[in-house]
Amino acid sequence: MSTVARIKRTQIAQLMEKGKRLDGRELTAYREIKIEMGIIEKAEGSARILLGDTEVLVGVKIEVGSPFPDTPNEGVLTVNAELVPLASPTFEPGPPNENAIELARVVDRGIRESKAINLEKLCLEPGKKVLVVFIDVYVLNHDGNLIDASAMAALAALLNTKMFKYEIEEEEIKKKPGYDPLPMQNYPIAITFAKINGKLAIDPWLEEEQVMEARLTLTTEKDGKICAIQKGGTGYFTVKQIVELAQTAREKASEIRKLLVKE
């Protein structure tokens, strides 16, 4: 760790001992969240999330494809993430690196494990034709906590998604006028914590991520059930800490879900 990083870590740790952070937040406070939906005209669904200065754009496309052999009656979900080079000096052009792959997998797991989309309703012809939902995540500005911002943006984009109406004539899929909303049935929210010198802080921004020992993301369903967990970093969390973080995650997820889901 460089001298600058050690000084910054000491400064962050000293503030955390007092329950404060460099950006003025309390340890359990999120940065401001701004949500825009339907901003990509040619996509079936889209959303942009601003989490503080972290900015993520998600587009959803729907195409006809083949089901997986083990789930012949279900549609297909696929998530990709791109760390746009302009978003950070540390992002480079080229194929997805391990950070982009992890980001896509965590977003995918939350949607998939919570059964957020009723994939059976995306089946056109069992074993032959289904709808494939492509979720593309683009990080436009990186100021920390890409997982939560990307998961929020993905959920918002899915809630904004319209799928075409269709009919089957002589084994041909024919589109009809009009659209239906995507059959959503759950609303997973990812909540991420950073551990710095033994202290735990929610929604770490970039300077905190640069000095944290460990990261823990808990994704909860609409009923509060945890459907996915992802740990990063070389540090550890005790069982007691994880239990406490799970309760905080449920509470924060409930607050964020109300911003996205209008029921």
C-alpha positions as a Python dict, from the first residue, in 0.01 Angstrom:
ca = {
    (1, 'M'): (0, 0, 0),
    (2, 'S'): (137, 341, -98),
    (3, 'T'): (206, 618, 153),
    (4, 'V'): (-89, 817, 18),
    (5, 'A'): (-318, 513, 55),
    (6, 'R'): (-199, 455, 415),
    (7, 'I'): (-265, 819, 505),
    (8, 'K'): (-608, 805, 341),
    (9, 'R'): (-692, 479, 514),
    (10, 'T'): (-590, 623, 852),
    (11, 'Q'): (-804, 929, 790),
    (12, 'I'): (-1106, 721, 684),
    (13, 'A'): (-1062, 483, 979),
    (14, 'Q'): (-1034, 766, 1232),
    (15, 'L'): (-1357, 919, 1106),
    (16, 'M'): (-1533, 582, 1111),
    (17, 'E'): (-1439, 539, 1477),
    (18, 'K'): (-1658, 845, 1534),
    (19, 'G'): (-1933, 712, 1310),
    (20, 'K'): (-1847, 956, 1032),
    (21, 'R'): (-1718, 939, 674),
    (22, 'L'): (-1512, 1161, 446),
    (23, 'D'): (-1819, 1253, 241),
    (24, 'G'): (-2019, 1345, 551),
    (25, 'R'): (-2246, 1040, 562),
    (26, 'E'): (-2321, 817, 857),
    (27, 'L'): (-2199, 457, 832),
    (28, 'T'): (-2549, 328, 746),
    (29, 'A'): (-2641, 600, 493),
    (30, 'Y'): (-2658, 568, 115),
    (31, 'R'): (-2558, 842, -121),
    (32, 'E'): (-2836, 1020, -310),
    (33, 'I'): (-3014, 793, -559),
    (34, 'K'): (-3155, 929, -885),
    (35, 'I'): (-3351, 710, -1128),
    (36, 'E'): (-3449, 764, -1491),
    (37, 'M'): (-3643, 507, -1692),
    (38, 'G'): (-3711, 464, -2062),
    (39, 'I'): (-3418, 668, -2190),
    (40, 'I'): (-3301, 438, -2474),
    (41, 'E'): (-3561, 469, -2748),
    (42, 'K'): (-3473, 151, -2939),
    (43, 'A'): (-3448, -76, -2636),
    (44, 'E'): (-3742, -273, -2497),
    (45, 'G'): (-3655, -127, -2159),
    (46, 'S'): (-3388, 97, -2009),
    (47, 'A'): (-3287, 288, -1698),
    (48, 'R'): (-3010, 510, -1569),
    (49, 'I'): (-2909, 519, -1204),
    (50, 'L'): (-2702, 785, -1033),
    (51, 'L'): (-2573, 666, -696),
    (52, 'G'): (-2385, 972, -580),
    (53, 'D'): (-2143, 1023, -868),
    (54, 'T'): (-2153, 660, -977),
    (55, 'E'): (-2353, 635, -1299),
    (56, 'V'): (-2485, 317, -1459),
    (57, 'L'): (-2699, 272, -1771),
    (58, 'V'): (-2888, -52, -1845),
    (59, 'G'): (-3063, -150, -2166),
    (60, 'V'): (-3291, -451, -2216),
    (61, 'K'): (-3350, -623, -2550),
    (62, 'I'): (-3585, -915, -2617),
    (63, 'E'): (-3537, -1161, -2902),
    (64, 'V'): (-3672, -1501, -3004),
    (65, 'G'): (-3433, -1787, -2933),
    (66, 'S'): (-3405, -2147, -2818),
    (67, 'P'): (-3453, -2263, -2457),
    (68, 'F'): (-3191, -2446, -2257),
    (69, 'P'): (-3234, -2827, -2280),
    (70, 'D'): (-3294, -2861, -1905),
    (71, 'T'): (-3559, -2584, -1897),
    (72, 'P'): (-3756, -2633, -2223),
    (73, 'N'): (-4058, -2439, -2092),
    (74, 'E'): (-3872, -2128, -1977),
    (75, 'G'): (-3736, -1817, -2141),
    (76, 'V'): (-3368, -1729, -2120),
    (77, 'L'): (-3198, -1453, -1919),
    (78, 'T'): (-2850, -1324, -1997),
    (79, 'V'): (-2659, -1038, -1831),
    (80, 'N'): (-2349, -864, -1963),
    (81, 'A'): (-2154, -577, -1808),
    (82, 'E'): (-1919, -330, -1974),
    (83, 'L'): (-1683, -105, -1782),
    (84, 'V'): (-1667, 183, -2029),
    (85, 'P'): (-1306, 316, -2042),
    (86, 'L'): (-1425, 677, -2007),
    (87, 'A'): (-1580, 588, -1668),
    (88, 'S'): (-1247, 541, -1487),
    (89, 'P'): (-871, 563, -1551),
    (90, 'T'): (-850, 200, -1436),
    (91, 'F'): (-1092, 71, -1704),
    (92, 'E'): (-933, -49, -2027),
    (93, 'P'): (-1086, -130, -2368),
    (94, 'G'): (-1109, -492, -2471),
    (95, 'P'): (-1295, -804, -2360),
    (96, 'P'): (-1459, -807, -2014),
    (97, 'N'): (-1209, -842, -1729),
    (98, 'E'): (-1271, -1023, -1401),
    (99, 'N'): (-1437, -715, -1246),
    (100, 'A'): (-1688, -686, -1531),
    (101, 'I'): (-1755, -1060, -1519),
    (102, 'E'): (-1813, -1049, -1142),
    (103, 'L'): (-2044, -749, -1179),
    (104, 'A'): (-2254, -926, -1444),
    (105, 'R'): (-2272, -1245, -1239),
    (106, 'V'): (-2386, -1072, -921),
    (107, 'V'): (-2660, -881, -1107),
    (108, 'D'): (-2761, -1201, -1289),
    (109, 'R'): (-2769, -1407, -969),
    (110, 'G'): (-2996, -1164, -788),
    (111, 'I'): (-3248, -1162, -1075),
    (112, 'R'): (-3225, -1534, -1138),
    (113, 'E'): (-3231, -1665, -779),
    (114, 'S'): (-3520, -1438, -678),
    (115, 'K'): (-3712, -1552, -988),
    (116, 'A'): (-3773, -1183, -1056),
    (117, 'I'): (-3903, -1266, -1406),
    (118, 'N'): (-4162, -1539, -1457),
    (119, 'L'): (-3960, -1716, -1726),
    (120, 'E'): (-4235, -1970, -1796),
    (121, 'K'): (-4445, -1689, -1942),
    (122, 'L'): (-4167, -1624, -2193),
    (123, 'C'): (-4211, -1967, -2353),
    (124, 'L'): (-4352, -1946, -2707),
    (125, 'E'): (-4325, -2312, -2810),
    (126, 'P'): (-4207, -2560, -2545),
    (127, 'G'): (-3866, -2696, -2631),
    (128, 'K'): (-3844, -2489, -2949),
    (129, 'K'): (-3896, -2115, -2918),
    (130, 'V'): (-3873, -1881, -2619),
    (131, 'L'): (-3806, -1515, -2555),
    (132, 'V'): (-3448, -1430, -2460),
    (133, 'V'): (-3402, -1129, -2229),
    (134, 'F'): (-3067, -955, -2276),
    (135, 'I'): (-2965, -718, -1995),
    (136, 'D'): (-2667, -499, -2085),
    (137, 'V'): (-2503, -301, -1804),
    (138, 'Y'): (-2284, -2, -1894),
    (139, 'V'): (-2083, 170, -1621),
    (140, 'L'): (-2057, 534, -1732),
    (141, 'N'): (-1886, 679, -1423),
    (142, 'H'): (-1715, 486, -1144),
    (143, 'D'): (-1721, 643, -798),
    (144, 'G'): (-1767, 323, -601),
    (145, 'N'): (-2030, 54, -534),
    (146, 'L'): (-2091, -54, -893),
    (147, 'I'): (-2277, -365, -777),
    (148, 'D'): (-2564, -185, -604),
    (149, 'A'): (-2596, 78, -876),
    (150, 'S'): (-2596, -187, -1151),
    (151, 'A'): (-2847, -411, -972),
    (152, 'M'): (-3080, -112, -918),
    (153, 'A'): (-3047, -5, -1281),
    (154, 'A'): (-3112, -359, -1405),
    (155, 'L'): (-3428, -391, -1195),
    (156, 'A'): (-3549, -46, -1303),
    (157, 'A'): (-3487, -135, -1670),
    (158, 'L'): (-3678, -463, -1636),
    (159, 'L'): (-3971, -282, -1477),
    (160, 'N'): (-3963, -46, -1777),
    (161, 'T'): (-3951, -330, -2031),
    (162, 'K'): (-4230, -402, -2278),
    (163, 'M'): (-4239, -726, -2476),
    (164, 'F'): (-4414, -765, -2807),
    (165, 'K'): (-4743, -948, -2848),
    (166, 'Y'): (-4734, -1250, -3078),
    (167, 'E'): (-4927, -1538, -3228),
    (168, 'I'): (-4812, -1869, -3373),
    (169, 'E'): (-4922, -1950, -3726),
    (170, 'E'): (-4797, -2267, -3895),
    (171, 'E'): (-4506, -2286, -3650),
    (172, 'E'): (-4407, -1927, -3729),
    (173, 'I'): (-4385, -1658, -3460),
    (174, 'K'): (-4567, -1348, -3583),
    (175, 'K'): (-4561, -1020, -3395),
    (176, 'K'): (-4894, -848, -3330),
    (177, 'P'): (-4963, -480, -3260),
    (178, 'G'): (-4913, -362, -2903),
    (179, 'Y'): (-4697, -459, -2610),
    (180, 'D'): (-4723, -626, -2269),
    (181, 'P'): (-4512, -554, -1960),
    (182, 'L'): (-4247, -807, -1873),
    (183, 'P'): (-4396, -1062, -1627),
    (184, 'M'): (-4216, -946, -1312),
    (185, 'Q'): (-4289, -1122, -984),
    (186, 'N'): (-4002, -1028, -753),
    (187, 'Y'): (-3782, -725, -695),
    (188, 'P'): (-3427, -809, -578),
    (189, 'I'): (-3217, -530, -428),
    (190, 'A'): (-2840, -560, -369),
    (191, 'I'): (-2693, -393, -60),
    (192, 'T'): (-2313, -369, -30),
    (193, 'F'): (-2099, -312, 280),
    (194, 'A'): (-1727, -236, 317),
    (195, 'K'): (-1508, -337, 611),
    (196, 'I'): (-1236, -84, 698),
    (197, 'N'): (-1025, -131, 1013),
    (198, 'G'): (-1301, -341, 1165),
    (199, 'K'): (-1573, -83, 1098),
    (200, 'L'): (-1860, -153, 857),
    (201, 'A'): (-2001, 104, 615),
    (202, 'I'): (-2285, 75, 365),
    (203, 'D'): (-2257, 190, 0),
    (204, 'P'): (-1877, 242, -10),
    (205, 'W'): (-1767, 516, -245),
    (206, 'L'): (-1446, 496, -445),
    (207, 'E'): (-1201, 622, -179),
    (208, 'E'): (-1341, 376, 72),
    (209, 'E'): (-1319, 88, -175),
    (210, 'Q'): (-954, 167, -236),
    (211, 'V'): (-866, 103, 130),
    (212, 'M'): (-1126, -155, 239),
    (213, 'E'): (-1020, -500, 355),
    (214, 'A'): (-1337, -676, 246),
    (215, 'R'): (-1670, -623, 73),
    (216, 'L'): (-1999, -805, 127),
    (217, 'T'): (-2308, -780, -93),
    (218, 'L'): (-2641, -919, 25),
    (219, 'T'): (-2929, -932, -225),
    (220, 'T'): (-3277, -958, -77),
    (221, 'E'): (-3614, -1040, -229),
    (222, 'K'): (-3933, -840, -178),
    (223, 'D'): (-4021, -1049, 131),
    (224, 'G'): (-3678, -987, 286),
    (225, 'K'): (-3537, -1330, 205),
    (226, 'I'): (-3167, -1327, 110),
    (227, 'C'): (-3127, -1480, -237),
    (228, 'A'): (-2761, -1403, -312),
    (229, 'I'): (-2437, -1323, -129),
    (230, 'Q'): (-2107, -1208, -279),
    (231, 'K'): (-1785, -1139, -90),
    (232, 'G'): (-1484, -953, -223),
    (233, 'G'): (-1143, -862, -83),
    (234, 'T'): (-900, -1055, 135),
    (235, 'G'): (-1053, -963, 471),
    (236, 'Y'): (-1325, -1149, 659),
    (237, 'F'): (-1661, -1099, 828),
    (238, 'T'): (-1760, -1269, 1153),
    (239, 'V'): (-2087, -1459, 1183),
    (240, 'K'): (-2216, -1189, 1418),
    (241, 'Q'): (-2130, -917, 1165),
    (242, 'I'): (-2303, -1105, 884),
    (243, 'V'): (-2619, -1147, 1092),
    (244, 'E'): (-2620, -774, 1171),
    (245, 'L'): (-2553, -679, 810),
    (246, 'A'): (-2835, -905, 691),
    (247, 'Q'): (-3084, -715, 903),
    (248, 'T'): (-2952, -379, 782),
    (249, 'A'): (-2965, -505, 423),
    (250, 'R'): (-3331, -598, 458),
    (251, 'E'): (-3416, -255, 595),
    (252, 'K'): (-3221, -63, 331),
    (253, 'A'): (-3348, -282, 48),
    (254, 'S'): (-3706, -212, 153),
    (255, 'E'): (-3639, 163, 134),
    (256, 'I'): (-3472, 143, -209),
    (257, 'R'): (-3738, -92, -347),
    (258, 'K'): (-4002, 173, -281),
    (259, 'L'): (-3811, 411, -510),
    (260, 'L'): (-3820, 163, -797),
    (261, 'V'): (-4144, -31, -761),
    (262, 'K'): (-4477, 149, -770),
    (263, 'E'): (-4730, -100, -638),
}
